[in-house]
Amino acid sequence: MEHSISPFIHNTFFKDMKKNNNIYNKVLVEKLDEKIINKFFNENIKGLNVTVPYKIDIMKYLYKIDEEAKMIGAVNTLKYTEDGYIGYNTDINGMEDTLLENSINIKDKTILILGAGGSAYTASFMVLKNKVKNIVIANRTIENALKLKQHILTYYKNINVEVINLNNINNLKNIDIVINTTTLGFGANIEKSPLEDDFFKNNSVKFVFDIIYTPFKTKLLQIAENNNIKYTNGFVMLIYQALKAEEIWLDIEIDLNYKIDFKNRIYNTIYLSQ
């Protein structure tokens, strides 16, 4: 869905800003290589977004990479310079602004991150940036979770990071915030949830953040709602990471009130019109 909604998001922004010559189009790339990047560069394309599965591979073709994107190990936004493209990761900003909008302060909290893929790396460095106390990584493949832990400790040597198998999730205690980066609740897994009622009965969770936004309310979020826990999906993150990309491309700072209004308008058009 992101592939179809992103042009609408960016082209609506251009219309708002009266930048009628700016157009955001979807480009399908079967194979990422230097030739493709050079083609975009030679065509003077000022900004690009990169999605799965190319967020890591793209890095070797860039002139420069933002320090935050280096830590995360993935890039989703490219900005044109005369020397080549600079790579950024705006997903971390989208996650951060989602917490901000929901008035969630994660400083000194214990965070459970479900999954150990690319989005889990982004979530990890977002919460570390905001000075959490503990991180617990739960994943079915424990080796991938351990790999993420070692990556975190490369940059944050004094943080407490615990790794567990997702099957042992109900053994956890004292979790404050949950961030789901798995695909449980999406696509073929739409009826599944990484957490069930028992988990929430054993913990005093204050907020659940599921980065999935299709469906708008996953089974995980339904369970959170049934347990009277505040929650959000990945829709706000999608909007705010896109607006951060616009800030990078256009060298501007977008007002928070505009961001919220813009998000609401996109939501009303995409979801309430259905």
N, C-alpha and C positions, 0 to 999 in steps of 0.2 A: 504493500500500500504506500510506503514511503516514496517509492519510485513515481507514483502517480500524483501524490499530494504535494511533493516538493516544488514542482514547477508552479503550482497554484499559489503556494505560500510566497515564493520569491517574486513572482510576477504581480501578485497583489501588493507586495511591499513597493515594487518599482512604481506601480500606479499611484500609491499613496504619496511617494516622494516626487511624483511628476517626472520620473526618469523614463520617458517614453522610448528612448533609444536602447534601453537595457532590456535584454530578453534572457530568460533562464529556460534552457531546453534540456530534455533528457537525452543522454547519449549512451547507447548500449555498446559495451566493449567486450568482445569475445576473448581477447588476449591482451593483457597489459604488457607493454614493452616501451623502450625508449623512443621508438618511431612514433607511437601514439602521442606521447608527451610532446615531442618535437612538433608534431602536427598542430596540436592545440597552441603551442607557443608561437609558432610561425603564423598562425591565424590570429594572433594577438588576443586570444581569449583571456580576459582579465581575471576571471575567477572560476574555480571548479570545485565541485563536491565529489568526494570519492566514497563509495559504499562497499559493503561486503561483496566479494571477498578480497578487495584490493587495498584495504586500509593499511596493511603492512608492506606489501610489495611495492606500493607507490613510493615509499620512502627512499629507495635507492636511486630514484630518477630525479630527485629534487636538488635544487641549488643549496637550500638551507632548510633546517627544521627548527621550529619553535621549541624552546627548552621543555615546556610542559608536554608537548606532543612526544618528545624524545623519551621522557619518563614513562608515559603511557605505552609507548611503543607502537603507536598507530596514528595515522593522519586521515582526516576526513575533509579538509578544506585546503585549497591551493590558492595562493595569491601571486599574480604576475608581477615580476620585476624585470628589468632589462637584462639581468644576469641569469634569470631562470625563475622557476616557481619556488615559493616558500611554503612549507607545509605547516598546518596548524591542526589542533584537535578541538573542535567546538562542542563535542558531546559533553565534555567535562563542564563547560559553562551551562549547557542545557540542564544537566543534572543539578548543578549548584543553584541555578535560578528557580528550579522546581521546588527545592527545599525552601528557598527564600520566600517564594510566593505562598507556601503553605505554613510559613512562620515556624519552621522546624530548625532548631539550633542543635547541631550534633556535637558540639564541643564537649569533650570528656565523656562521651557516650560510648556504649558498646554496640557495634554495628555488625549485623549478620549479612554477608554477601552470598547470595545463592548463585552458583556457577563460577567458572574459572576461565571463560573465554574472553574475547576482546572487550566486551562491555564491562566485565568484572574488573579488568585492569583500569578502565576509566573510572568506575565507581570507587575502586580502592584509592586512587590518587586524589579523587575529589574529596573523599572523607578525610584522608590524611592532610590535605590542604586546609581543611577546616578543623583540625586538631582533635580528632576523636581519641578516645582512651584505648580502646581495644577493637580489633577486627577479627571476626570469625569467618572463614571461607568454607563453605559447604559445597561439595561437588561429588558427583558419582565416581568420576575418575580421579582418585586421590593424587596421582602423579601430577596432573595438571594444576591442582590446587597447591601442591607443594612448590611447583614451578612459579606460580604467582607469588607465593609467600617469599621465596628467595629473591624475586624481582623487587618486591616491596622493600625488603631488608637491605637491598643495595643502596637505596636512597634514604630510608628511614630506619636506622639501625636500632633505635631504642623503642620502637613501637611493639606492642604485644600482638602477635598474629597467631591465631589458632586455626588449625586445619582439621576438618572432620569429613567423614563420608556422609553424603546426603541421606543415606539410609539410617543414620544414627542421630538425626536431627532432633528428635524428641528428648535426647539426653541433655540438651543445652538449657542453661538457666541465665537469667539476668540480661537478656537481649533487649535493647532499647529501640533500635531501628532495624527494619528489614529492607534490603534492596534485592529484588529478583532480577537477575540478568540471564536466566535460563529461558528456554523456549517452552517450558511447561505452562500451558494455558493458551498456546498459539498454534494455528495450523492443525496438523494431525494430532497434536497434544492438547487440543482446546478444552477437553473435559478433565485435564489433569491439573494438579496443584502441587508445588514442591513442599507446601506446609498444610497441615490439617488442623482441626480444632484442638487436638491434644497439645500441639506446640504452643498455641496461644494461651491455653489454660496454665501452662507451666512457666510462662514468661509475662512480664509487664510491658509488652510492646506498645510503643506510643505512636508509631507511624510505619506504614507499609508502602513502599515505592516499587511498583512493578513497571519495568520499562516497556512492556508490551502495551500497545494501544489498539490492537485489533485482535480480539474484541475489546470494546471500550472498558468492560468490566470482566476481567478474567475470573476464573474460579478462585484463585488466591485472594483477589480483592473482594469477592462475594463472602468468603470466609472471614476476612478482616472486618467487613461490614457487620456480619452476624455477631462478631465479638466486640462490637462498638469501638473499633480502632480506626483512627483517621488514616486515609489512604489516598493515593493518586496513581494514575497510570502514566505511560510514556508520552502522552500527547503534548503536554506542556513542554517536556524536554525537547520534543521534535521541533516545536515552534521556536523555542528560545535558542536552540543550537543554530537554527537557520538565521535568526536575527543576529547572532554573534558573527556568523559568516559575513553578513552584510556589513557589519561594523568593520570587519577586517578588510573587505574588498573596497569599501568606500571611504575608509579612514574617518569614520564618524562614531559618535556615541549616541545610542538610542535611549530615549527617556523611558524610565520604568513604566510610567502610566500609559505611554503609547504601546509598550510591549504587552501589557495586560489587555488593553483594548483590542489590539491586533489579534491576540490569541483568542479572545472571545468572539471576534468576528469570523475568524477562520473556523472555529468550533461551530458557530451557528450555521455557517454555510455548508460545512461538510456533514455534520451530524444531525442538526435539528431539522434540516430540509429533507432528510430521508424519510 
